[in-house]
Amino acid sequence: MNLEKVRRLLKNKQINLEITIHAAVEALKDGLGAEDLEIALFHGEKIEDYGNRALLLTFTPQDTIPFHIVVEYFEGDPIAFIVTTYVPNSQEWESNWKTRKRKKKNRAKKR
């Protein structure tokens, strides 16, 4: 995803931004509001790219809690979506909150 292009289109009001109900509910659970999600979209760091979706990392301004958002945009569409958001957990993410931890393979011995 060309995140800079999406940001530019949004800033110039050439496309609109919608927050899915799922993203709004998940944000609410973590104490985040629509403004937090919009700030994340414009200032977050892209840490994974899935083609038409991207995972961004940002931090809450008041207490610097990390959170991720997933933004989706299909070229030519009039709307970009924030699909979900969540506070990453330390069991799945490295301490930089940018890198997924590798899952350890179960190497149980066969008898």
N, C-alpha and C positions, 0 to 999 in steps of 0.2 A: 504494500500500500504506500502510495506517495503521500505521507502524512503532511508534509509542508503544503502540498497542493490542496488537500482537504481543509487545512487551517486557513489558507488564503481564500478559498471559496466561501467558507463560513464567515470569515471576517468581512468580505466584500458583499455578503448577503446574496451570493449567487446560488447557494444551497442552504437548506435549513437543517437544524439539529433536533433530533428527537431522542428522548431517553425512554427506553422500553420499560414497561411495567416491572419486569423482572429486575432490571438495573435499579429502578427507583426503590423497590422493596429491599434489595440487598444493600443499597446505600443507606437506607433508613436504619437497618439492623446495625450498621457500623457507625451510626451517628453522622452520616454524610448527607448533604443536601444537593440539589440540582446545581447550585453555584459551584460547589466543590468539584462536581463531575465536569462541568464546563471548564473550570480552571485547569483540571487535569488534562483535558483534551488539548488545550492550547499550550500548556507548559510542561506536560509530562514527557518523559523519555521513552521512546519506542524501544522495547526490549525483545520483542518477538514479532515477526511478520508472517501472517498466514495468507497472503494474497489480498483478498478483499477485507481482511480483518487485521488489526494490529493490537498488541498488548502493550499498554503504557504503564509506566511507574511514576508515581508522584508521592508527595507527602502532605499531610494536613498542615496548614500554616500554623495553627495554634499549638499543637503538641507533637508535631513531626512524626505522626504515625504513618507508615508506608501504606499505600493502597494501589491496587491495579485497576485499570479499566480496560475493557475491550471495545474498540470502536470499529464500526463496519461502514464501508462505503463502496458502492459499485459505480464505476466510471459512467458519467452521464446521468445518474439519478439525481433527483432534486433534494434528496434527504440523506444525511449521514446519521447513523444511529450509535448511541452508546448502548451496547448489548448487555453488559454486566459489569459489576464492580465487586471487589472483595479486598479484605485485608489479608495479605499473604501470610501463610503460617510457616514457622521456622522448621517444621518437619519436612516441608516440601521445597523450601527455598533457602539458598545460601544467605549469609548475613548481609549481602549487598542488595538483596531482594530482586536481583536481576537475573539470577542464574538458578535454574531448577536443579535440585539435588538429584544425583543419579540413584536410581533404585538398585538396591543390592539384590543380586540374584540369590535365590535359595539354593544353596549347594549341599543339601542334605545327602549323606552317603546312602547309597542303595545297598541293601543287604541281601 
